[in-house]
Amino acid sequence: MGFQMGFRMKKEPVLSALERAYQTHRSASEVLHHSDRGSQYAAQKHQKKLVEYGMKVSMSRKRNCYDNVCIESFHSILKKELVYLEHFKTREEYISFTWSSTA
């Protein structure tokens, strides 16, 4: 797993999260990378990294919001049971807590 926070939805945080995931799990034999069709995931630089890392690419279908229902449901539960029960003063505090909780 890899994640990164940013103030805007740009490709840099996505690339950073991808790098973190790769460094953490590079020994896995086969990795499936699923995303929606956001411009940050479709960016050439991101797509090239996926190929370089040997990841199998999966993107949701056009105009089909149901492709990501499982992961959206998981994120909802994760937020309710982990994130929303805590109060954070800074983004750094949240990132530190989240990263230590997923390790």
DODREN-352528 format. One record per residue: residue in three letters; y, x, z of N, C-alpha, C, O in turn; residue number from 0. Coordinates in Angstrom, 3 decimals. Atoms other than C-alpha are relative to their C-alpha. Last residue first. Example, Ala and Ser with C-alpha at 12.3 -4.5 7.8 and 13.67 -1.06 7.14 Angstrom:
BEGIN
   zanu         nY         nX         nZ        caY        caX        caZ         cY         cX         cZ         oY         oX         oZ   gugu
    SER     -1.190     -0.820     -0.060     -1.060     13.670      7.140      1.090     -0.770      0.730      2.198     -0.261      0.899      1
    ALA     -1.190      0.890      0.000     -4.500     12.300      7.800      1.200      0.900      0.000      1.181      1.936      0.665      0
% end
This chain:
BEGIN
   zanu         nY         nX         nZ        caY        caX        caZ         cY         cX         cZ         oY         oX         oZ   gugu
    ALA      0.779     -1.247      0.083     -0.797      2.222      8.926     -1.385     -0.163      0.601     -2.168      0.787      0.613    102
    THR      0.921      0.077      1.128      0.618     -1.256      8.313     -0.901      1.219     -0.104     -1.831      1.235     -0.909    101
    SER      0.898      1.145     -0.143      2.276     -1.722     11.704     -1.031     -0.067     -1.123     -2.090     -0.670     -0.951    100
    SER      0.967     -0.327     -1.059      3.789      1.792     11.663     -0.993     -1.134      0.185     -2.125     -0.882      0.597     99
    TRP      0.874     -1.071      0.475      5.413      1.070      8.275     -1.038      0.344      1.060     -2.200      0.564      0.720     98
    THR      0.895      0.510      1.034      6.783     -2.279      9.403     -0.977      1.060     -0.441     -2.166      0.782     -0.591     97
    PHE      0.936      0.951     -0.597      8.235     -0.935     12.642     -1.024     -0.461     -1.022     -2.223     -0.479     -0.742     96
    SER      0.859     -0.763     -0.894      9.860      2.086     10.980     -1.069     -0.894      0.615     -2.236     -0.507      0.677     95
    ILE      0.887     -0.801      0.843     11.217     -0.066      8.163     -0.985      0.784      0.862     -2.177      0.832      0.557     94
    TYR      0.960      0.901      0.643     12.642     -2.601     10.617     -1.016      0.790     -0.834     -2.217      0.531     -0.761     93
    GLU      0.875      0.461     -1.070     14.306      0.075     12.749     -1.089     -0.909     -0.573     -2.253     -0.817     -0.185     92
    GLU      0.877     -1.119     -0.318     15.722      1.681      9.613     -1.000     -0.384      1.088     -2.166      0.006      1.034     91
    ARG      1.042     -0.042      1.023     17.126     -1.660      8.474     -1.011      1.095      0.313     -2.210      0.920      0.097     90
    THR     -0.326     -0.723      1.229     19.033     -1.911     11.746     -1.150     -0.093     -0.991     -2.274     -0.433     -0.621     89
    LYS     -1.439     -0.250      0.050     19.189     -4.098     14.862      0.408      0.662     -1.315      1.517      0.444     -1.802     88
    PHE     -0.345     -1.368      0.348     15.725     -5.584     14.505      1.516      0.142     -0.105      2.197     -0.730     -0.643     87
    HIS     -1.425     -0.034      0.345     14.362     -8.699     16.175      0.398      1.463     -0.196      0.143      2.306      0.663     86
    GLU     -0.764     -1.144     -0.480     10.614     -9.272     16.202      1.473     -0.141     -0.409      1.807     -0.850     -1.358     85
    LEU      0.136     -0.008     -1.450      8.565    -12.445     15.885      0.798      1.126      0.645      0.961      1.160      1.864     84
    TYR     -0.928      0.945     -0.619      9.847    -12.995     12.342     -0.108     -0.063      1.522      0.748     -0.659      2.175     83
    VAL     -1.423     -0.325      0.148      8.205     -9.807     11.050      0.907     -0.935      0.789      1.788     -0.466      1.508     82
    LEU     -0.383     -1.375     -0.319      4.631     -9.999     12.254      1.513      0.185      0.024      2.075      0.617      1.030     81
    GLU      0.759     -0.568     -1.107      3.055    -13.444     12.356      0.437      1.400      0.414      0.079      1.862      1.498     80
    LYS      0.040      0.884     -1.169      5.531    -15.428     10.279     -0.650      0.653      1.204     -0.194      0.473      2.333     79
    LYS     -1.347      0.138     -0.553      6.307    -12.575      7.857     -0.009     -0.842      1.269      0.633     -0.482      2.256     78
    LEU     -0.395     -1.293     -0.558      2.654    -11.706      7.321      1.381     -0.096      0.662      1.584      0.404      1.769     77
    ILE      0.707     -0.134     -1.278      1.779    -15.368      6.823      0.401      1.295      0.694      0.634      1.309      1.903     76
    SER     -0.535      1.022     -0.891      4.443    -15.751      4.127     -0.638      0.104      1.388      0.054      0.052      2.405     75
    HIS     -1.288     -0.489     -0.502      3.453    -12.448      2.530      0.624     -0.989      0.976      1.248     -0.588      1.958     74
    PHE      0.263     -1.091     -0.934     -0.153    -13.677      2.262      1.304      0.513      0.609      1.392      0.702      1.822     73
    SER      0.522      0.637     -1.208      0.984    -16.929      0.646     -0.273      1.045      1.078      0.056      0.841      2.247     72
    GLU     -1.161      0.634     -0.630      3.092    -14.987     -1.854     -0.416     -0.689      1.294      0.320     -0.658      2.280     71
    ILE     -0.757     -1.039     -0.693      0.073    -12.768     -2.548      1.250     -0.574      0.674      1.654     -0.101      1.736     70
    CYS      0.783     -0.620     -1.092     -2.172    -15.725     -3.293      0.823      1.027      0.763      0.852      1.007      1.994     69
    VAL      0.096      0.878     -1.161      0.434    -17.698     -5.276     -0.731      0.665      1.161     -0.294      0.548      2.306     68
    ASN     -0.231     -0.798     -1.202      1.306    -14.847     -7.642     -0.148     -0.804      1.293      0.302     -0.368      2.353     67
    ASP      0.764     -1.240      0.041     -0.123    -16.316    -10.838      0.123      0.807      1.289     -0.791      1.559      1.627     66
    TYR      1.194      0.102     -0.839      1.185    -19.782     -9.956     -0.834      1.274      0.018     -1.753      1.387      0.829     65
    CYS     -0.308     -0.432     -1.366      4.710    -19.093    -11.236     -1.227     -0.022      0.904     -1.167      0.478      2.027     64
    ASN      1.082      0.494     -0.838      3.536    -19.260    -14.818      0.197      0.525      1.419     -0.251      1.619      1.763     63
    ARG     -0.246      1.382     -0.422      6.448    -19.018    -17.247     -1.152     -0.584      0.818     -1.419     -1.783      0.744     62
    LYS     -1.335      0.560      0.193      5.141    -15.815    -18.774      0.006     -1.467      0.420     -0.914     -2.230      0.126     61
    ARG     -0.270      0.539      1.332      1.847    -14.656    -17.320      1.417     -0.562     -0.064      1.993     -0.950      0.952     60
    SER      0.110      1.446      0.076      1.728    -12.492    -14.237      0.364     -0.469     -1.405      1.088      0.204     -2.140     59
    MET     -1.288      0.690     -0.184      1.272     -8.810    -14.805     -0.232     -1.498     -0.102     -1.106     -1.964     -0.833     58
    SER      0.136      1.452      0.076     -1.832     -6.668    -14.326      1.375     -0.600      0.249      2.023     -0.295      1.250     57
    VAL     -1.217      0.807     -0.069     -1.964     -2.922    -14.923     -0.318     -1.481     -0.184     -1.073     -1.865     -1.078     56
    LYS      0.218      1.130      0.894     -4.997     -0.792    -14.094      1.173     -0.965      0.194      1.477     -1.368      1.316     55
    MET      0.132      1.325     -0.605     -3.786      2.392    -12.463     -0.202     -1.061     -1.072      0.349     -0.972     -2.169     54
    GLY      1.286      0.591      0.348     -4.488      5.811    -13.930     -0.232     -1.370      0.616     -1.373     -1.759      0.863     53
    TYR      0.813      0.091     -1.212     -1.598      7.483    -12.073     -1.366     -0.648     -0.268     -2.191     -0.751      0.640     52
    GLU      0.200     -1.357     -0.533      0.004      8.594    -15.356     -0.936     -0.009      1.213     -1.772      0.881      1.366     51
    VAL      0.956     -0.660      0.900     -0.488      5.103    -16.826     -0.336      1.394      0.539     -1.503      1.783      0.591     50
    LEU      1.273      0.699     -0.185      1.212      3.484    -13.844     -1.091      0.638     -0.849     -2.218      0.833     -0.392     49
    LYS      0.577     -0.469     -1.259      3.955      6.120    -13.968     -1.359     -0.658      0.249     -2.291     -0.003      0.717     48
    LYS      0.531     -1.353      0.240      4.598      5.353    -17.648     -0.659      0.560      1.258     -1.692      1.223      1.174     47
    GLN      1.237      0.142      0.769      4.960      1.630    -16.850     -0.646      1.363     -0.272     -1.869      1.492     -0.222     46
    HIS      1.016      0.555     -0.894      7.531      2.382    -14.154     -1.349     -0.104     -0.715     -2.381      0.275     -0.160     45
    LYS      0.308     -1.048     -0.974      9.590      4.633    -16.430     -1.115     -0.451      0.953     -2.014      0.322      1.282     44
    GLN      0.838     -1.040      0.601      9.408      2.114    -19.246     -0.419      1.063      1.006     -1.570      1.499      1.009     43
    ALA     -0.751     -1.185      0.434     10.788     -0.702    -17.091     -0.953      1.084     -0.508     -2.035      1.279      0.045     42
    ALA      0.197     -0.166      1.442      8.502     -3.757    -16.938      0.710      1.240     -0.540      0.507      1.617     -1.694     41
    TYR      1.419     -0.300      0.237      8.207     -3.565    -13.164     -0.287      0.254     -1.476     -1.206      0.998     -1.819     40
    GLN      0.304     -1.260     -0.675     11.989     -3.302    -12.564     -1.462      0.403     -0.199     -1.772      1.594     -0.204     39
    SER     -0.417     -1.136      0.834     12.612     -5.944    -15.229     -0.316      1.341      0.659     -0.556      2.330     -0.035     38
    GLY     -1.350     -0.481     -0.275     10.605     -8.484    -13.273      0.322      1.243     -0.800     -0.562      2.038     -1.117     37
    ARG     -0.576     -0.571      1.217      7.460     -9.796    -14.948      1.442      0.473      0.194      2.217      0.506     -0.762     36
    ASP     -0.565      1.037      0.855      5.499    -10.329    -11.741      0.652      0.694     -1.199      0.476      1.898     -1.387     35
    SER     -1.410      0.305     -0.264      3.335     -7.608    -10.373      0.414     -1.214     -0.814     -0.319     -1.696     -1.677     34
    HIS     -0.427      1.315      0.499     -0.288     -6.532    -10.081      1.451     -0.239      0.383      1.867      0.053      1.504     33
    HIS     -1.414      0.201     -0.336     -1.384     -2.888     -9.818      0.431     -1.325     -0.618      0.546     -1.441     -1.839     32
    LEU     -0.619      1.060      0.797     -5.180     -2.606     -9.741      1.426     -0.178      0.494      1.653     -0.399      1.684     31
    VAL     -1.078      0.738     -0.645     -6.500      0.697     -8.407      0.577     -1.005     -0.991      0.898     -0.665     -2.130     30
    GLU     -0.693      0.862      0.960     -9.827      2.275     -9.289      1.029     -0.843      0.741      0.716     -1.481      1.746     29
    SER      0.562     -0.185      1.339    -11.531      5.229     -7.610      0.697     -0.857     -1.051      0.945     -0.389     -2.162     28
    ALA      0.715      1.216      0.388     -9.295      5.389     -4.556     -0.465      0.124     -1.452      0.261      0.634     -2.306     27
    SER      1.434     -0.253      0.051     -8.408      9.007     -3.738     -0.810     -1.238     -0.393     -2.006     -1.131     -0.660     26
    ARG      0.387     -0.615      1.267     -4.780      8.457     -4.675     -1.492      0.287     -0.100     -1.996      0.502     -1.202     25
    HIS      1.308      0.477      0.445     -4.321      6.005     -1.832     -0.508      0.662     -1.270     -1.320      0.067     -1.978     24
    THR      0.843      0.481     -1.091     -1.415      7.271      0.285     -1.432     -0.271     -0.448     -2.376     -0.016      0.299     23
    GLN      0.233     -1.124     -0.907      0.308      9.381     -2.368     -0.953     -0.392      1.134     -1.739      0.431      1.602     22
    TYR      0.849     -0.980      0.670     -0.114      6.582     -4.912     -0.328      1.165      0.933     -1.481      1.591      1.004     21
    ALA      1.352      0.563      0.092      1.246      3.930     -2.581     -0.957      1.003     -0.620     -2.086      1.161     -0.156     20
    ARG      0.552      0.024     -1.365      4.279      6.077     -1.733     -1.436     -0.526     -0.011     -2.307      0.032      0.657     19
    GLU      0.296     -1.381     -0.363      4.920      6.789     -5.416     -0.644      0.075      1.385     -1.613      0.803      1.596     18
    LEU      1.162     -0.392      0.798      4.699      3.089     -6.266     -0.426      1.422      0.358     -1.618      1.689      0.514     17
    ALA      1.153      0.672     -0.608      7.075      2.251     -3.426     -1.285      0.372     -0.728     -2.322      0.587     -0.100     16
    SER      0.217     -0.651     -1.291      9.584      4.836     -4.708     -1.221     -0.597      0.706     -2.028      0.138      1.274     15
    LEU      0.613     -1.299      0.289      9.253      3.526     -8.256     -0.323      0.756      1.293     -1.359      1.415      1.391     14
    VAL      1.346      0.295      0.491      9.927      0.003     -7.017     -0.740      1.298     -0.308     -1.912      1.446      0.038     13
    PRO      0.866      0.303     -1.151     12.898      1.187     -4.947     -1.451     -0.283     -0.416     -2.387      0.048      0.313     12
    GLU      0.169     -1.152     -0.880     14.337      2.896     -8.072     -0.848     -0.311      1.242     -1.767      0.451      1.544     11
    LYS      1.275     -0.690      0.185     13.678      0.025    -10.503     -0.216      1.143      0.989     -1.365      1.504      1.242     10
    LYS     -0.059     -0.980      1.078     16.413     -2.249     -9.243     -1.316      0.741     -0.066     -2.188      0.554      0.782      9
    MET      1.300     -0.046      0.658     16.439     -5.402     -7.155      0.096      0.888     -1.235      0.328      0.415     -2.348      8
    ARG      0.038      0.751      1.261     19.472     -4.651     -5.034     -1.384      0.142     -0.602     -2.117      1.081     -0.291      7
    PHE     -1.020      1.036     -0.091     20.043     -3.520     -1.429      0.021     -0.872     -1.247      0.540     -1.987     -1.212      6
    GLY     -1.239     -0.351      0.661     16.779     -1.626     -1.360      0.996     -1.140      0.143      0.631     -2.252      0.523      5
    MET     -1.057      0.998     -0.060     13.606     -1.585      0.648      1.224      0.529     -0.715      1.515      1.724     -0.696      4
    GLN     -1.318     -0.617     -0.121     10.460      0.335     -0.174      1.017     -1.121      0.047      0.817     -2.167     -0.572      3
    PHE     -1.148      0.896      0.061      6.804     -0.483     -0.051      1.266      0.792      0.187      1.260      1.907      0.709      2
    GLY     -1.265     -0.705      0.003      3.491      1.183     -0.702      1.126     -1.008     -0.043      1.043     -2.001     -0.766      1
    MET     -1.171      0.856      0.000      0.000      0.000      0.000      1.232      0.901      0.000      1.249      1.956      0.634      0
% end
